[in-house]
Amino acid sequence: MLNIAVKAARRAGGIINRATRNLDIVAFKEKAANDFVSEVDREAEQSIIRTLREAYPDHSILAEESGASGQSDYQWIIDPLDGTTNFIHGFPQYAVAIALMHKGTITQAVVYDPGRNELFTASRGRGAFVNDQRMRVSKRVNLKSALIGTGFPFRQLEHLEAYLGILRDIMRNTAGIRRAGSAALDLAYVAAGRLDGFWEFGLSPWDMAAGALLITEAGGLVGDLRGEASYLDTGNIVAGTPKVFVPLLQTLSPHLTPALQRG
């Protein structure tokens, strides 16, 4: 199943890479405020779905652009191009993300960066890898020395004040913050030890599912704003090394509004 997901991700990556040669002619539209979709997203998604359905015609699908289809204990969760805004601006930070959920548990994960040809993979219980090399989260043991990733709440501006308060405290208490614009790739970077932690509000399952498994299989921790396992339902995620995860949660906690606490 992982091999099929890799095959699908690489095919989608080929579509994306070809499109980067002529970005000026790529058609796109705004789905919602600051939320874009391009013809490349749709073409990549259809390519992924075709590849998965060829191998597993009975599996169900949850994809960013085409939504949910089918009924099965196996569900593929697909983001064909995470970081579309980056992509259409020629900013090289975007990825294909594919995860497989079996009876509510994520079992396979692929995050593929087509621009750098970096392939992040994980199977539950078998570890996480980048280009076939074993990945581990960093050995950072405190928040003060940690590099933390995040994403701005561009879809949920009602949480902006809470976010700015968190941002201030994280800036004061860490080695730095990075906001690159692709949550799937940011989570893969936590798994690879390039970031020590990550938090974001208002994500969708396809933004998080693959990256979350990468992190746990690389020895890290993932949770919602309470540190619990409902991040795919709430859309709010915190991740990090075992020593950074708890102080990161503690830093966020004083700023959480009732709406954020409910998810």
C-alpha positions, 0 to 999 in steps of 0.5 A, a space after each residue: 500500500 505504501 508503494 502504491 501511495 509513493 507511485 501516486 505521489 510521484 506521478 502527481 509530482 511530475 504534473 506539478 514539476 511540468 507546470 512550474 516551467 510555465 507558471 504564467 499560464 497556470 489557471 487558478 481561482 480563489 476558493 475562499 479568502 486567501 485560499 487558492 486552487 489551481 488547475 494543477 491541484 485538480 489534475 494532480 488529484 485526479 492522477 492520484 485517485 486514478 492510481 489508487 483506484 487502479 490498485 484498490 477500487 473498493 477503498 474510499 477517498 477523502 481528497 481536498 478538491 473532490 471531497 469524499 467518495 466511497 464507503 470502506 474501512 480503508 480511506 485514502 486522505 489526499 492533498 494533491 498540492 499543499 502550498 498552492 499559494 506558494 506554488 502559483 507565486 513560484 515560491 518552492 515550498 509545497 508538497 503532495 500529501 497522501 495518507 491511508 486510514 484504516 478503521 480510524 487509524 493512520 497506517 501509511 503516509 507519504 509527503 513528497 516535495 517534487 521540487 527537491 525530489 524529497 520523499 518522506 514515508 512512514 508505515 505504522 510500526 515500521 519507522 519513518 524515512 526520507 529518501 530511504 534514510 531513517 528519520 528521527 525527530 531532533 534531540 532538542 530537550 528544551 523550548 528555548 533552543 527550539 526552532 518552531 514552525 507554524 502557519 498563519 490562520 489565514 482562513 480563521 481570522 477570528 483567532 488572529 488575536 490569540 495567534 498573535 499572543 502565542 506568536 509573541 510568547 514563542 518568539 520570546 522563548 525559542 530560538 526562532 519561528 519559521 512560516 513556510 506555507 505548507 503544513 504537510 511539509 512542515 510536519 515532515 520537517 519536524 519528523 526529519 529533525 529540521 524543525 523541533 516543533 509545530 503548531 497551527 489552527 484551522 487545518 483540514 485532515 489532508 493537511 495533517 494526516 500524513 505528516 502526523 504519522 511521519 512524526 510519531 514514527 520518527 519518535 515525536 508527539 502529535 496532539 490537539 491543543 490539549 495534547 490529545 488525539 483529536 487533531 484531525 477532528 478539531 483542525 488544530 495541531 501541535 507537534 514536536 520532540 518529546 521534550 519540546 511538545 509539552 512546553 509548547 502546549 503550555 505556551 499556547 494554553 494561556 491564549 486559547 479562547 473558548 472557541 479554540 478549546 472546543 476545536 
